[in-house]
Amino acid sequence: MDPESSDLSNEALLLVGRIARTHGIRGQVAVNPETDFMEDRFRVGRILRVGPVERTREYEIRGVRFHKGRPIVQFAGIDTMNEAEALAGAELWVPEAGLAPLPERTFYRHDLIGCEVRDTRGAALGRVTGVEGSLDRSYLVVDEHMLIPLVGGICVSVDIAGRRVTIDPPEGLLDLNRSSARTNADRS
């Protein structure tokens, strides 16, 4: 497939990775993934949008292998190290509309960003500003300084439509986060 420029002003895209560097002399690139679904996002035949979100080009994945937890990707039409080098640093995107539904009590990271976090007594703790960790060990980042394990015993309710996460933190979790935030602020 020849790459085409795309105007994506009306289409929501989700970041799935960034091209780190070239890999070898045949046009392959090493990717820093930004997804928990690497085998699906980086598979032969998948079309990725490459470039800044405002103006991307479509590339089809012609070949892929995984090395040390990172995909090594060969795009159709990118056959030399020089062509691959031109892509270094580029962001990799997929259309949100094409995402498959997830199993119950599983959430896409982008759906959690911006959700209000409250404890079971109703006290507001902040908003989710990020999600870190792997699929089986994810943490909600609340207001950029608090880490809340994304597990059923702590995150007792996740209401994506209502944009709210209710947590029942074990004793000491919130105090640990508060003291860690103070320690980091003291280092600045």
TAZI-V457325 format. One record per backbone hydrogen bond with DSSP energy under -1.0 kcal/mol. NH is the residue of the N-H (numbers start at 0). CO is the residue of the C=O. E is the energy in kcal/mol with one decimal. If there is no record, write none. Layout:
nh = <NH:NH>
co = <CO:CO>
e = <E:E>
This chain:
nh = <5:10:13:15:16:17:18:19:20:22:28:29:30:31:33:40:41:44:45:47:48:49:50:54:56:57:58:60:61:62:64:66:69:71:72:73:75:77:83:84:85:86:87:88:89:91:92:93:95:97:98:105:110:111:112:113:114:115:116:117:118:119:121:124:125:127:128:129:131:136:138:139:140:141:142:144:145:147:149:150:153:154:155:155:156:158:163:164:165:166:167:172:175:176:177:178:179:180:181:182:183:184:185:186>
co = <55:7:93:91:91:31:89:29:29:27:72:20:70:17:15:36:37:60:42:58:92:56:90:51:49:3:47:45:73:73:71:69:66:64:28:62:59:74:79:80:81:83:84:18:86:16:48:13:11:94:95:102:107:108:108:127:111:162:125:164:122:166:118:116:116:114:140:140:138:133:131:147:129:145:126:141:141:139:137:148:150:150:153:165:165:163:158:115:156:117:153:169:171:172:173:174:175:176:177:178:179:180:181:182>
e = <-2.3:-1.5:-2.9:-3.0:-1.2:-1.8:-3.0:-2.7:-1.1:-2.6:-2.5:-2.7:-2.4:-3.2:-2.8:-2.8:-2.5:-3.1:-2.1:-2.9:-2.6:-3.2:-2.5:-1.6:-2.1:-1.5:-2.5:-2.6:-3.0:-1.7:-1.6:-3.0:-1.3:-3.4:-2.8:-3.0:-2.7:-1.7:-2.2:-2.8:-1.3:-1.6:-1.1:-2.6:-2.5:-3.1:-2.8:-1.9:-2.8:-1.2:-1.9:-1.3:-1.0:-1.1:-1.4:-3.2:-2.1:-2.9:-3.5:-2.4:-2.1:-1.2:-2.2:-3.3:-1.1:-2.6:-3.3:-1.3:-2.4:-1.2:-2.6:-3.3:-3.2:-3.2:-2.8:-1.9:-2.1:-2.4:-2.9:-1.7:-1.4:-3.2:-1.3:-1.0:-1.7:-3.3:-2.2:-3.1:-3.0:-2.8:-3.0:-2.1:-2.6:-2.1:-2.3:-2.6:-2.2:-2.1:-2.0:-2.3:-2.3:-2.0:-2.3:-1.2>
